[in-house]
Amino acid sequence: MNREKIWVKVRDSFWFLPTLYSLISIISVILISFVDLWIVPQVQESMPKIFLTEKSVATTLYGSLITSILTMTTISFSTIMVVLTTYSTQFSPRTLQDFMKSRVTQHVLGVYSFGFIFALVNLLLLGGTQKKGLVSPFLTVVVSIICLGFFILFIHHSSRFLQVNNLIGDIRKTTSNVIANTFKEKSYNESTEWDEKDLESLKQNSQGVIFANESGYLQGMQMGLFIQWAVKNDLFIEANTLIGDYIQKGMPLFYYWKEDSSEEIKPEQALQYIIVGNERTDIQDIEFSIQKLVEIAVKAISPSINDPHTAVNCINRIGSLLAELGSVYEPIRYYADDSNNLRLKIEPREFHDYLYTSFYQMRIYGSHDFSVMNGVIEALYKISVVHDEKIKEDVWRFGRYMMKAVDTKSMDQLDFEYFDKQAQKLASACNKTVQFPRPY
């Protein structure tokens, strides 16, 4: 079974941690029952009376604690629904997974499950005992106090997540980690260039095709294991899709070439090294992570919300991420094994592709809002000023594309002066010049 596929499903599922806490709760009840039956009678005389509880008191206490824990759980679920509704309507449906996969949210519900089962099972076991001194009720009170602490933590966590600036900051941090993981040093060899004659010789062998066995978004690839599989079968593979693309069942995912065609291989085995799901995720998908900020920005400048400050905040964070991406970006398309034999080719997304997908919707929906367009031009300036000529060329080409959307002739003079100032800064950083028609 593919471990990464299992991890993705477990990570995104809402039941895993609560189930784990519930199992731990049952084990804890068994251990505490053993303490009540075998250990407490031996040390009962020397124990402080505060740790021991009568059966009648314990029965009332358990009933009250079970009710209180259920009440906290109900309020927490109601809060979750409020947060999810707010995310979907005011931010972006894509941001729902950020809250749902939050470990704080899952741990809180896990603690509630632990407390409820702990009190309930202890109440059931209480009916079969005639002991007068029990330590389990005291421990149940401690568990309930912990549940109360987690309830307060969850309220704080939810209110923090509802603040758009905190959400934007969390997405920016997550995306930064995705960028770092994507371009960190790998256990296999990567290259941006390869000898064309070598490529041609590899493609002269017998060709085969690996087809998709399901439809969905390509969420990730286990590159190391995939390359090992190619080495084992002596293959050179060329990908026909990228991380984040939607694939259709039956479409060709990979083409492969094998020198010795007499040996049979099972192409479907390659599918265990890719992750396909119903939605895009931020496991390996930099573009999708940035897209969340783009959607929040576009939603913020819509007439129904009309919050350009939030849009500019998103633009600043996107610009920061693109600057960070530019500092580590390499157009890696060739992957080789330990013997430096080429095993896999995947056409990468170019840096200008990230620029386009990050800001083109701002051009469509925000060209009428000068604060938004100024924010984009300023973000492009900050990207260009910290990078070399190759990045500057991409930034300037895209900057010209954005500036053409602004009708400077219809601007007020003050708006024009500020816009022109930002554009001139960008042009100077890219070693270019630019002029605009002045307002009438």
Summary of the structure (lengths in Angstrom):
residues: 440
radius of gyration: 29.3
end to end distance: 68.4
largest distance: 96.4
contacts: 1376
relative contact order: 0.09
helix: 65%
strand: 10%
